[in-house]
Amino acid sequence: MLDEDTSHTYDGPQRPSAPSVQDILAQLDESKLSRFHLKAMITSGMGFFTDAYDLFIIGVVTSLLIPLWHLNPLEIALINSVSLLSAALGSYLFGLLADRIGRHKIYGLTLIVLAIGAILSALSPNVAVLLGFRFIMGLGIGGDYPLSATLMSEYSNRKDRGKLITMVFSMQGLGLIVGPLVAIILLGSGVSQDLTWRLMLALGAIPALATFYLRRKIAETPRFALMMSDDLDGATLTANQVTNSKETGKREKAAPAQRKPARNQTKKSRFSLLFTPRYLRWIIGTAAAWFLLDIAYYGTTTSNTLILGSLDPHATAISHMVEVLLIFLVAALPGYIVAALTIDKLGRKAIQCMGFAMMALTYGLLALVPALTQVTGAFLTIYALGYFFTEFGPNVTTFVYPAEIFPVSVRSSAHGLAASLGKVGAFIGAFLFPYLLSSTLHLPGAMGFAAVVSVLGLVVTFVTLPEPNGRSLEEISGDLELLSEKPQKELVEV
């Protein structure tokens, strides 16, 4: 009599096995746009709304403080630019933290720092105190760049990733519009100038505080959970929420995944990864392009009131606010919208090259034909065209690029480094433009400087950067090769 074979004995219902890393990544990449994507986009974008509001309003505040505090040119330049310098530090530090301890754990912290700095700035009794509190606020603004970009890219699907990251950044467009509106309302209300500038600064804390709770409810991204914490259970649950899968909430039914903490990936290995030829070229490209863009963009935007004042010194402050508001409405905001609608079709590199080229053309025209700076209508038309191609161009794509092309282990750090160099450029532009406008070259000289910087940005983009359009994050960054070569439980050791 043969022994009974019990090797395939049925022991009752079996728990389904957990999906593989590749399954979860494919689920994220091929998903449709969901309510989760929209929530993450708005939650991330509110930091940039505040950033743009502050970017505009500080120029108005400075113009009000000149007669109140008898500011000299150095103090004016520092007030306009100190938060940009600290933003460079904030981008770098928060970017490193996001790769070390996770995106979720520090996601709301940037808004708290920003809000505290805004409120305290409004209470400043003198220039020195104002500069100190503006420095604090800039840390929060800078930290928001790598956190929001990385989180949105790691949640996005492959088809709409560029659009979603662009929409996060495009919240700047709303901030650029609200800023002049607030200025017009307060300047026309009859409120004293001393109270007006304080209200302008304090209002910047409201959107940051209003969004803090939503940020705390956003879970860790599945990509970071998979490849840095080896948390297959957590990644599965969150991926199901992102994609509206029917398996949402069924975490307890999946087979348990072996976990390994992210600390197995050493600081040295992450740092050295950025110095391999492939990533070194890209970090130079993303950082240099952002640096050059922000010299021109922040230089002109923070000095808009000075630029319009030199164009028409007899106009009122409210008239200048209306002109700036019209530029933002007819040029900047449409530029953001067109970028969001086309970035996944035209590609990042094409848009960035075209934008830099058009910036160089418009700024160069204003520099080479000084008569245009004497005619308000002609100047505003060309100046607005430059704004349109800044937004439908490198102001968007320099934010998108580093969120897509680097491996997950250094994605936030690389974005923080690129953003940090960008903010150094912003500091230089905001600090330098008041001096350029007051020099013997005046407005044409400032526009010529912006044109040269834009040409350099075009060259850097063309020579150094790839086209990530339509590919998964893992394919672009090289994480795909790591996944195919390493067992799942060893991924964090790469």
C-alpha positions in Angstrom: 0.0 0.0 0.0 1.4 3.3 -1.1 1.9 6.0 1.5 -0.6 8.9 1.2 0.9 12.0 -0.3 0.2 14.9 2.0 2.4 17.4 0.4 -0.5 19.2 -1.2 -3.0 18.9 1.7 -5.6 21.7 1.7 -5.5 23.4 5.1 -8.2 25.9 4.6 -8.3 29.4 3.2 -4.9 30.9 2.3 -3.9 34.5 2.9 -3.1 36.2 -0.4 0.5 37.0 -0.9 1.6 40.6 -0.8 2.2 42.2 -4.2 5.8 42.6 -5.4 7.6 45.9 -5.6 7.2 45.9 -9.4 3.5 45.4 -9.0 3.1 48.4 -6.7 5.2 50.6 -9.0 3.2 49.6 -12.0 0.0 50.3 -10.1 1.2 53.8 -9.4 2.6 54.5 -12.9 -0.5 53.2 -14.8 -3.2 54.6 -12.5 -5.7 57.3 -13.6 -5.9 60.7 -12.0 -7.7 60.3 -8.6 -9.1 62.5 -5.8 -5.9 61.6 -3.9 -3.8 63.2 -6.6 -5.9 66.3 -6.5 -5.7 66.5 -2.7 -1.9 66.0 -2.7 -1.5 68.7 -5.4 -3.5 71.3 -3.5 -1.8 70.4 -0.2 1.6 70.7 -1.7 0.9 73.8 -3.7 -0.3 76.0 -0.9 3.4 76.5 0.2 4.1 77.9 -3.3 1.1 80.1 -3.1 2.6 81.6 0.1 6.0 81.8 -1.5 4.7 83.8 -4.5 2.6 86.1 -2.2 5.7 86.9 -0.2 7.8 87.2 -3.3 5.6 90.0 -4.6 4.5 91.7 -1.3 8.0 92.3 0.0 8.7 94.7 -2.8 5.6 96.7 -1.8 6.6 96.5 1.9 10.0 97.9 1.1 8.6 100.8 -0.8 6.4 101.7 2.2 9.3 101.3 4.6 11.7 103.6 2.7 10.1 106.8 4.0 9.0 105.3 7.4 12.5 103.9 8.3 14.6 106.0 6.0 16.1 103.0 4.3 19.4 103.2 2.4 20.1 101.2 -0.7 21.9 98.4 1.2 18.9 98.0 3.6 16.5 97.9 0.7 18.5 95.2 -1.0 18.8 93.1 2.1 15.1 93.3 3.0 14.2 92.2 -0.6 16.7 89.3 -0.6 17.5 87.9 2.9 14.6 85.4 2.9 15.9 84.1 -0.5 19.4 83.5 1.0 17.9 81.5 4.0 15.6 79.7 1.5 18.8 78.3 -0.1 19.8 76.9 3.3 16.3 75.6 4.0 16.1 73.8 0.7 19.3 71.9 1.3 18.7 71.0 4.9 15.1 69.9 4.5 16.0 68.0 1.4 18.6 66.0 3.3 16.2 65.3 6.1 13.5 64.1 3.7 15.8 61.4 2.4 17.1 60.5 5.8 13.9 60.1 7.8 11.2 60.2 5.3 9.0 62.8 3.4 6.0 62.5 5.7 7.7 63.1 9.0 8.9 66.6 8.2 6.3 67.6 5.5 4.3 69.9 7.8 7.3 71.4 9.6 8.2 73.7 6.7 4.8 75.4 6.9 5.2 76.0 10.7 8.6 77.6 10.2 7.2 79.7 7.4 4.2 80.9 9.4 6.2 81.8 12.5 8.6 83.8 10.4 5.8 85.7 8.7 4.0 86.6 11.9 7.1 87.7 13.7 8.2 89.8 10.7 5.0 91.7 10.9 5.9 92.7 14.5 9.4 93.9 13.8 10.4 97.2 15.3 13.4 97.9 13.1 15.4 96.7 10.2 17.7 94.3 12.0 14.8 92.4 13.7 12.9 92.3 10.4 15.9 90.8 8.6 16.2 88.1 11.3 12.6 87.1 11.1 12.6 87.2 7.4 15.6 84.8 7.5 13.5 82.4 9.6 10.6 82.5 7.2 12.9 81.8 4.3 14.0 78.6 5.8 10.4 77.3 5.6 9.9 78.6 2.1 13.1 76.9 0.9 12.3 73.6 2.7 9.0 73.4 0.8 10.6 73.1 -2.5 12.2 69.6 -2.3 9.4 68.2 0.0 6.5 69.2 -2.2 8.1 68.3 -5.5 9.4 64.9 -4.3 6.2 63.9 -2.7 4.1 64.8 -5.7 6.4 63.1 -8.2 6.5 59.9 -6.1 2.7 59.8 -5.9 2.1 60.6 -9.6 1.3 58.3 -12.5 3.7 58.2 -15.4 1.3 59.9 -17.9 0.4 62.9 -15.8 3.4 63.3 -13.6 4.7 66.5 -15.3 1.2 68.1 -15.2 0.8 67.3 -11.5 4.2 68.6 -10.4 3.6 71.7 -12.6 0.2 72.3 -11.0 1.8 72.2 -7.5 4.3 74.9 -8.6 1.6 76.8 -10.5 0.0 77.7 -7.2 2.6 80.5 -7.4 0.4 82.1 -10.1 -2.4 82.5 -7.6 -0.1 84.0 -5.1 1.2 86.5 -7.6 -2.3 87.7 -8.2 -3.4 87.8 -4.6 -0.4 89.8 -3.6 -1.2 92.8 -5.8 -4.9 92.5 -4.8 -4.0 92.7 -1.1 -1.7 95.6 -1.8 -4.4 97.5 -3.7 -7.0 96.9 -1.1 -4.8 97.9 1.8 -3.3 100.9 0.1 -6.7 102.2 -0.9 -8.3 101.6 2.5 -6.9 104.6 4.2 -5.0 102.4 6.8 -1.8 103.9 8.0 1.3 102.8 6.1 2.9 101.4 9.3 -0.1 99.1 9.8 -0.4 98.3 6.1 3.0 96.8 5.7 2.6 94.8 8.9 -0.8 93.4 7.7 0.8 92.5 4.3 3.5 90.4 5.9 1.2 88.8 8.6 -1.3 87.6 6.0 1.3 85.3 4.5 1.0 83.0 7.5 -2.7 82.3 6.9 -2.5 79.8 3.9 0.5 78.1 5.6 -1.4 77.4 8.9 -4.6 76.5 7.0 -2.7 73.7 5.1 -0.7 72.3 8.0 -3.4 69.8 9.1 -3.8 68.5 5.6 -0.1 67.8 5.3 -0.1 65.8 8.4 -2.7 63.5 6.9 -0.6 62.7 3.8 1.0 59.3 4.2 4.6 58.4 3.3 5.0 57.9 -0.4 4.9 54.3 -1.6 8.2 54.6 -3.4 10.1 55.8 -0.4 8.4 53.1 1.8 9.3 50.4 -0.6 12.9 51.3 -1.5 14.1 53.0 1.6 12.2 51.4 4.5 11.2 48.1 2.8 7.7 48.6 4.1 5.7 46.6 1.6 2.6 46.6 3.7 2.5 50.3 4.1 3.3 50.9 0.4 0.6 48.6 -0.7 -2.0 50.3 1.5 -1.0 53.8 0.4 -0.8 52.8 -3.3 -4.4 51.5 -3.1 -5.5 54.8 -1.6 -3.8 56.7 -4.4 -5.3 54.6 -7.1 -8.8 54.1 -5.5 -8.1 50.3 -5.6 -10.8 48.0 -4.2 -8.1 46.6 -1.9 -7.9 49.8 0.1 -8.2 49.1 3.8 -7.3 45.4 3.5 -3.8 45.6 4.8 -4.4 42.9 7.4 -5.2 40.3 4.6 -1.8 40.6 2.9 1.1 38.4 3.7 3.5 40.2 6.0 6.5 41.7 4.4 10.0 41.5 5.7 11.2 45.0 6.7 14.6 46.5 7.0 15.2 50.1 8.2 16.5 52.7 5.9 19.6 53.3 8.0 21.3 50.4 6.2 21.9 52.9 3.4 24.8 54.9 4.6 25.2 58.7 4.3 28.4 58.1 2.4 26.8 55.9 -0.3 24.0 58.4 -0.9 26.4 61.3 -1.1 28.8 59.5 -3.5 25.9 58.5 -5.8 25.5 62.1 -6.9 29.1 62.2 -8.0 28.9 59.4 -10.5 29.2 60.8 -14.1 25.5 60.3 -14.9 24.1 62.1 -11.9 26.9 64.7 -11.6 26.1 66.0 -15.0 22.4 66.2 -14.1 23.0 67.9 -10.7 25.1 70.5 -12.4 22.5 71.0 -15.1 19.5 71.3 -12.8 21.3 73.5 -10.2 22.9 75.8 -12.8 19.7 76.2 -14.8 17.8 77.0 -11.7 20.5 79.4 -10.4 20.5 81.3 -13.7 16.7 81.4 -14.0 16.2 82.8 -10.5 18.8 85.6 -11.0 16.6 87.0 -13.8 13.2 86.0 -12.4 13.6 87.1 -8.8 15.7 90.1 -9.8 12.9 91.5 -11.9 9.9 90.3 -9.8 11.1 91.6 -6.4 12.0 94.9 -8.1 8.7 95.3 -10.1 7.7 98.4 -8.2 11.2 99.9 -8.8 11.1 99.0 -12.5 7.7 100.6 -12.9 8.7 103.6 -10.9 11.7 104.2 -13.1 9.4 103.8 -16.2 6.8 106.3 -14.8 8.0 108.0 -11.7 4.9 110.3 -11.5 2.4 107.4 -11.2 0.9 106.5 -7.8 1.7 103.3 -6.0 -1.8 102.0 -6.6 -1.3 102.6 -10.4 1.9 100.5 -10.3 0.0 97.7 -8.4 -2.7 97.6 -11.1 -0.1 97.4 -13.8 1.7 94.5 -12.1 -1.6 92.8 -11.5 -2.5 93.0 -15.2 0.9 91.5 -16.1 0.3 88.6 -13.8 -3.2 88.1 -15.0 -2.6 88.2 -18.7 0.9 86.7 -18.8 2.2 84.9 -15.7 -1.0 82.9 -14.8 -1.7 81.8 -18.5 2.0 80.8 -18.7 1.5 78.4 -15.8 -1.7 77.0 -17.3 -0.2 76.4 -20.7 2.8 74.7 -19.1 0.6 72.4 -17.1 -1.4 71.5 -20.2 1.6 70.8 -22.5 4.5 69.6 -20.4 3.6 65.9 -20.8 3.2 66.4 -24.5 6.1 68.8 -25.5 8.5 67.5 -22.9 10.5 69.3 -20.2 13.6 70.0 -22.2 11.8 71.6 -25.1 9.8 73.9 -22.8 12.8 75.0 -20.8 14.9 75.7 -23.9 12.1 77.7 -25.5 11.4 79.6 -22.3 15.1 80.7 -21.8 15.3 81.7 -25.5 12.2 83.9 -25.3 13.3 85.4 -22.1 16.7 86.3 -23.7 14.8 87.8 -26.7 12.4 90.0 -24.8 15.0 91.2 -22.2 17.5 91.7 -25.0 15.0 93.8 -27.0 14.4 96.1 -24.0 18.1 96.5 -23.5 19.1 97.1 -27.2 16.2 99.4 -27.9 16.3 101.8 -24.9 13.4 103.9 -26.4 11.1 101.0 -25.5 11.7 101.7 -21.9 10.4 105.2 -22.3 7.0 104.1 -23.7 4.8 102.5 -21.0 2.6 100.5 -23.3 5.4 99.1 -25.4 7.5 98.2 -22.4 4.7 96.5 -20.5 3.8 94.4 -23.6 7.3 93.1 -24.1 7.9 92.7 -20.4 4.6 90.7 -20.0 5.6 88.4 -22.9 8.9 87.7 -21.1 6.8 86.8 -18.0 4.6 84.4 -20.0 7.6 82.4 -21.3 9.3 82.4 -17.9 6.3 80.6 -16.5 5.7 78.6 -19.7 9.4 77.7 -19.5 12.2 77.4 -16.9 10.3 78.7 -13.9 8.2 75.5 -14.0 10.6 73.0 -15.5 13.5 73.8 -13.2 11.2 72.7 -10.4 10.0 69.6 -12.2 13.3 68.3 -13.5 15.1 67.3 -10.2 12.0 65.7 -8.9 12.1 63.1 -11.7 15.6 62.3 -12.8 17.4 61.2 -9.5 17.1 57.9 -7.6 14.7 57.8 -4.7 17.5 57.5 -2.2 18.8 61.0 -3.1 15.8 62.5 -4.9 14.9 65.0 -2.2 18.5 65.8 -1.5 19.3 66.5 -5.1 16.1 68.6 -5.5 17.1 70.5 -2.3 20.6 71.1 -3.7 19.3 72.4 -7.0 16.7 74.5 -5.3 19.3 75.8 -2.9 21.5 77.0 -5.8 18.4 78.5 -7.4 17.7 80.5 -4.2 21.4 81.7 -4.2 20.7 83.0 -7.7 17.4 84.5 -6.4 19.4 86.3 -3.7 21.9 87.6 -6.2 19.1 88.8 -8.5 17.0 90.5 -5.7 20.1 92.1 -4.2 21.7 93.2 -7.5 18.7 94.6 -9.5 18.0 97.7 -7.3 21.7 98.7 -7.8 21.4 98.0 -11.6 18.3 100.2 -11.8 19.9 103.0 -9.9 23.2 102.9 -12.0 24.0 104.9 -15.0 22.6 102.1 -17.2 19.2 102.2 -15.5 16.4 100.0 -16.8 18.1 99.0 -20.2 21.2 97.8 -18.3 19.1 95.7 -15.9 17.3 94.1 -18.8 20.5 93.4 -20.7 21.9 91.6 -17.6 18.8 89.5 -17.5 19.1 88.7 -21.2 22.7 87.4 -20.8 21.8 85.3 -17.9 18.9 83.7 -19.9 21.2 82.8 -22.8 23.5 81.0 -20.3 20.5 79.1 -19.0 19.6 78.0 -22.5 23.1 76.7 -23.1 23.2 74.8 -19.8 19.9 73.1 -20.4 20.8 72.0 -23.9 24.1 70.5 -23.0 23.4 68.8 -19.6 19.8 67.7 -19.2 17.9 64.6 -20.4 14.2 64.3 -21.5 12.3 62.4 -18.8 8.9 62.7 -20.5 6.7 59.6 -20.6 9.0 57.4 -18.6 8.6 56.0 -15.1 10.7 57.5 -12.3 12.5 54.2 -11.8 13.5 54.0 -15.5 14.7 57.6 -15.6 16.6 57.6 -12.4 18.2 54.1 -12.7 16.2 52.7 -9.8 14.7 50.3 -12.4 18.1 48.6 -12.9 18.5 48.3 -9.1 15.1 46.6 -8.9 15.9 44.1 -11.6 19.4 43.3 -10.2 18.7 43.1 -6.4 16.4 40.9 -4.4 13.6 42.9 -2.9 14.9 42.6 0.7 18.2 44.0 -0.4 17.0 47.1 -2.1 17.7 49.5 0.7 21.3 48.3 0.8 22.1 49.5 -2.7 
